[in-house]
Amino acid sequence: MHIVAGQEHFSVQRLGLTDHRHETPRLAPSCAEGGVLGALCGIVGSVMALEAIKLITGCGEPLIGRLAIIDSWSLSWSEYPITRDPERSKTTRVAEPPTTACHVEPVAPSIDVAALQARLESSDGANPGFELIDVREPNEWEIVHIPGSRLIPKDVILSGDFDSVRRDQDCVLICKSGVRSTLVANYLRGQGFGRVMSVEGGIIAWTERYAPHLNRY
């Protein structure tokens, strides 16, 4: 897509936007990682619904050939004329959307929260026999975490800083819902860690079943 502002053309990349259309589901950021501001989704969704009504009824002036951008911080709208990218071929059909856009296909083994709880209850405090690593962010850790777990954020491990992760014992990874921990587990498996696994459902599932008194987010 090309955006025309005066006499200058701007590509999606130059505007600082990211095109995820050609990414594989495993590489596309999940909602948990990318972040979702619900109120903003509601505003944009309502505008999209209104545009659909205009197209169906043939009334008003649809947003065709124009790109509307909302700045929620100042609650202001900007509008740019857009033209078709001459290097792109004409779209004649729309492919079926991927069903796993926010899902990471597991490669490393996983355990459910019941198996995790059994490990926690049977472990020796001085020598638990496994390590529970939380790959969420520090602010998430402060809200709620499982006693005895160790915080190593996902991006730290994916950057190659995993020397503190032991290879000679089981390593159980947990995040909020299981997406990030699966991604990290897959990465560590590729680095030769044969005893790493992810917790299905993450800390959300664990607190709901075993610690409903703890904070949730």
Secondary structure, DSSP 8 states (H G I E B T S, - for coil): -EEEETTEEEETTTTT----TTS-TTTS--HHHH---HHHHHHHHHHHHHHHHHHHHT-S----SEEEEEETTTTEEEEEEEE--TTS----------TTTT-----S-EE-HHHHHHHHHHS-SS--SEEEEE-S-HHHHHH---TT-EE--HHHHHTT--TTS-SSSEEEEE-SSSHHHHHHHHHHHHTT-TTEEEETTHHHHHHHHH-TTS---
